[in-house]
Amino acid sequence: MSNVHHPHADFVTDQNGNRKAVILSFEDYQELLEDLDDLAVVAERQSEDTISHAELERELKGES
């Protein structure tokens, strides 16, 4: 089960009620930037070869 945080956001609207800006707490803003950075890393590494969990365990144990 994932722990999803939904930040509280306030919106700045124009005279017609259209949302023009968002106000987030600094903590929520930092979390958003971290999430964006994580997604960028995933996108950069998407073409890399993968290995199985068992193979990773063998590598970590120093086995071939």
C-alpha positions as CSV (number, residue, x, y, z in Angstrom):
1,M,0.0,0.0,0.0
2,S,1.4,3.4,-0.9
3,N,1.5,6.4,1.2
4,V,0.1,9.2,-1.0
5,H,0.3,12.8,0.3
6,H,-2.3,15.2,-1.1
7,P,-1.1,18.7,-0.5
8,H,-3.5,21.4,0.5
9,A,-3.5,24.1,-2.1
10,D,-5.1,27.5,-2.2
11,F,-5.8,29.2,-5.6
12,V,-5.6,32.8,-6.7
13,T,-8.4,33.5,-9.1
14,D,-9.1,36.4,-11.4
15,Q,-12.3,38.4,-11.3
16,N,-14.1,35.7,-13.4
17,G,-13.1,32.9,-10.9
18,N,-10.5,31.4,-13.2
19,R,-7.6,29.9,-11.4
20,K,-4.4,31.8,-12.2
21,A,-2.0,30.7,-9.5
22,V,-1.6,28.2,-6.7
23,I,-0.3,28.6,-3.2
24,L,1.4,25.6,-1.5
25,S,3.2,25.3,1.8
26,F,7.0,25.3,1.4
27,E,7.0,21.7,2.6
28,D,4.5,20.6,-0.1
29,Y,6.5,22.6,-2.7
30,Q,9.7,20.8,-1.7
31,E,8.0,17.4,-1.9
32,L,6.7,18.3,-5.4
33,L,10.2,19.2,-6.6
34,E,11.5,15.9,-5.2
35,D,8.8,14.0,-7.0
36,L,9.6,15.8,-10.2
37,D,13.3,15.0,-9.8
38,D,12.5,11.3,-9.2
39,L,10.3,11.2,-12.3
40,A,13.2,12.8,-14.3
41,V,15.6,10.1,-13.1
42,V,13.1,7.4,-14.1
43,A,12.7,8.9,-17.5
44,E,16.5,9.1,-18.0
45,R,17.0,5.5,-17.0
46,Q,14.1,4.0,-18.9
47,S,16.3,2.5,-21.6
48,E,18.7,0.8,-19.2
49,D,18.9,-2.9,-19.0
50,T,17.2,-4.5,-16.0
51,I,18.1,-7.5,-13.9
52,S,15.9,-9.8,-11.8
53,H,15.7,-9.5,-8.0
54,A,17.5,-12.8,-7.6
55,E,20.4,-11.6,-9.8
56,L,20.6,-8.4,-7.8
57,E,20.8,-10.4,-4.5
58,R,23.6,-12.5,-6.0
59,E,25.6,-9.4,-7.1
60,L,25.2,-7.9,-3.6
61,K,26.4,-11.0,-2.0
62,G,29.4,-11.1,-4.3
63,E,28.3,-14.1,-6.2
64,S,28.5,-14.4,-10.0
